[in-house]
Amino acid sequence: ILSGQLVQVAYISTAFAGGDRSGIVGENEFPKPRRFANTYEQTKWEAEKYVRTMMARLPIAIFRPSIVVGDSKTGRTLAFNVMYTPLHYIYRGTLSVLPCHPENTLDVVPLDYVADSICRIFLGRPDATGHTYNIVAGDKAESVEFIVEYAMRFFNSNDKHQTVNRIRFIAPLIYRTLHHLVRGKMRRMADIFCIYEPYICASRKFDDVNTRCALRGSGLTVPKLKSYFGIILNYCIKSNWGKKVKQAG
């Protein structure tokens, strides 16, 4: 707000507001999904839909981050959820199978890139209003197989107290069938992974043309996961998965 005038508004949505959308998810489209993986996606879609009705009257820019992990330079995070939960199961050696094709991609971005991108675009580009920006890895998104293999190697090499066993990939249909047959601890594990199945099984990629154009000349680009993934995983170990955050920082 400047001299009583509203100059800009930033709305933080999510790249997954498109629900079960497959293929290329563009920045300038707002499709209605057939279904949502969870209420988070649905409420984000509903909120973005409402915000869009006001874009003709208010100077609004919409930002859609994908899966956000810790700082790419320090690994620091206060939220050990989303991607961290299956990584923790890999670390503990309790995860044996994943219900997806190994070549499926997972779009992951570090929180410093998300924060810096939004600040650069929102505060540095007066023409940002009226547009939507996917803050994503895009073409740099890595496969689920890469993420799993990297995490396994890292944990086995950097924590002498842990031995991570190889994880097998199985077809989602087979996994869903087995889900109904298993009991006890395995059933609880299967129930938990029903939350993640829509993300690791989806065949979608996010376009970030608007974001890359808006950041051109700033020197800010999304880093590849392999350039900072070890830092993220090391912070997980040092902080005991969030239980010793102060000591790890």
URMOFEN-V514574 format. One record per residue. N is the residue number from 1. RES is the residue in one letter. SS is DSSP state (~ for helix, > for strand, _ for the rest). PSI is psi in whole degrees, 0 to 359 (* if undefined). NEAR is the number of other ideal C-beta (glycine too) atoms within 8 Angstrom. Layout:
N:RES:SS:PSI:NEAR
N:RES:SS:PSI:NEAR
This chain:
1:I:_:127:5
2:L:>:118:5
3:S:_:44:3
4:G:_:3:4
5:Q:>:132:6
6:L:_:116:7
7:V:_:311:6
8:Q:_:150:11
9:V:>:132:9
10:A:>:125:9
11:Y:>:126:11
12:I:>:108:7
13:S:>:214:12
14:T:>:149:11
15:A:~:342:14
16:F:~:13:11
17:A:~:343:11
18:G:~:2:11
19:G:_:232:13
20:D:_:18:11
21:R:_:134:9
22:S:_:172:6
23:G:>:208:7
24:I:>:124:7
25:V:>:108:12
26:G:_:166:6
27:E:_:330:13
28:N:_:6:6
29:E:_:157:6
30:F:_:75:6
31:P:_:155:6
32:K:_:119:3
33:P:_:159:11
34:R:_:323:4
35:R:_:162:6
36:F:_:150:10
37:A:_:332:10
38:N:_:175:7
39:T:~:335:6
40:Y:~:310:8
41:E:~:316:14
42:Q:~:315:10
43:T:~:327:8
44:K:~:320:12
45:W:~:315:14
46:E:~:319:8
47:A:~:317:10
48:E:~:323:13
49:K:~:316:9
50:Y:~:316:8
51:V:~:321:12
52:R:~:333:9
53:T:_:343:6
54:M:_:358:9
55:M:_:335:10
56:A:_:339:3
57:R:_:336:4
58:L:_:149:7
59:P:_:77:9
60:I:>:138:13
61:A:>:138:16
62:I:>:132:12
63:F:>:132:15
64:R:>:91:15
65:P:>:156:11
66:S:_:228:15
67:I:>:115:10
68:V:>:129:10
69:V:>:190:11
70:G:_:179:12
71:D:_:133:10
72:S:_:342:11
73:K:_:330:7
74:T:_:339:8
75:G:_:353:13
76:R:_:137:10
77:T:_:155:12
78:L:_:355:5
79:A:_:98:6
80:F:_:64:9
81:N:_:194:5
82:V:_:250:7
83:M:~:336:9
84:Y:~:329:14
85:T:~:306:11
86:P:~:329:10
87:L:~:323:11
88:H:~:321:11
89:Y:~:323:10
90:I:~:315:14
91:Y:~:319:14
92:R:~:349:8
93:G:_:18:9
94:T:_:357:6
95:L:_:122:11
96:S:_:333:6
97:V:>:155:9
98:L:>:132:12
99:P:_:71:14
100:C:_:170:11
101:H:_:134:8
102:P:_:335:9
103:E:_:354:7
104:N:_:143:12
105:T:>:155:9
106:L:>:120:13
107:D:_:111:13
108:V:>:137:14
109:V:>:144:15
110:P:>:150:14
111:L:~:331:11
112:D:~:325:9
113:Y:~:320:13
114:V:~:309:12
115:A:~:315:8
116:D:~:320:9
117:S:~:314:14
118:I:~:316:13
119:C:~:316:9
120:R:~:315:13
121:I:~:311:15
122:F:~:318:12
123:L:~:337:6
124:G:~:353:7
125:R:_:96:9
126:P:~:337:5
127:D:~:10:5
128:A:~:334:12
129:T:_:146:11
130:G:_:0:7
131:H:_:163:12
132:T:>:140:11
133:Y:>:118:17
134:N:>:114:15
135:I:>:86:15
136:V:_:172:15
137:A:_:330:14
138:G:~:236:13
139:D:~:345:5
140:K:~:5:9
141:A:_:140:13
142:E:>:160:12
143:S:>:157:10
144:V:~:322:15
145:E:~:316:9
146:F:~:314:10
147:I:~:315:13
148:V:~:313:12
149:E:~:318:8
150:Y:~:313:11
151:A:~:318:14
152:M:~:313:12
153:R:~:317:8
154:F:~:311:12
155:F:~:319:14
156:N:~:331:10
157:S:~:336:5
158:N:~:359:8
159:D:_:104:8
160:K:_:346:3
161:H:_:352:3
162:Q:_:144:10
163:T:_:112:5
164:V:_:124:10
165:N:_:157:6
166:R:_:141:4
167:I:_:136:11
168:R:>:143:7
169:F:>:131:11
170:I:_:158:9
171:A:_:138:7
172:P:~:324:10
173:L:~:318:6
174:I:~:318:9
175:Y:~:316:13
176:R:~:325:9
177:T:~:314:8
178:L:~:328:9
179:H:~:320:11
180:H:_:349:6
181:L:_:330:5
182:V:_:159:9
183:R:_:173:4
184:G:~:222:6
185:K:~:320:5
186:M:~:324:8
187:R:~:319:10
188:R:~:320:8
189:M:~:318:11
190:A:~:321:12
191:D:~:319:8
192:I:~:318:9
193:F:~:351:11
194:C:~:332:8
195:I:~:324:7
196:Y:~:343:10
197:E:~:317:12
198:P:~:335:8
199:Y:~:321:10
200:I:~:348:12
201:C:~:347:11
202:A:_:142:9
203:S:_:73:6
204:R:>:153:10
205:K:>:151:11
206:F:>:130:15
207:D:_:139:10
208:D:_:38:13
209:V:~:314:7
210:N:~:316:12
211:T:~:314:14
212:R:~:322:10
213:C:~:318:7
214:A:~:333:12
215:L:~:358:12
216:R:_:130:6
217:G:_:352:4
218:S:_:344:7
219:G:_:2:4
220:L:_:118:8
221:T:_:155:6
222:V:_:129:10
223:P:_:152:10
224:K:_:145:8
225:L:~:322:13
226:K:~:343:8
227:S:~:343:7
228:Y:_:0:12
229:F:~:322:12
230:G:~:324:8
231:I:~:318:12
232:I:~:313:14
233:L:~:323:14
234:N:~:321:11
235:Y:~:324:14
236:C:~:315:14
237:I:~:312:11
238:K:~:325:9
239:S:_:3:13
240:N:_:47:7
241:W:_:45:9
242:G:_:351:9
243:K:_:341:6
244:K:_:51:9
245:V:~:317:10
246:K:~:318:5
247:Q:~:323:7
248:A:~:329:9
249:G:_:*:7
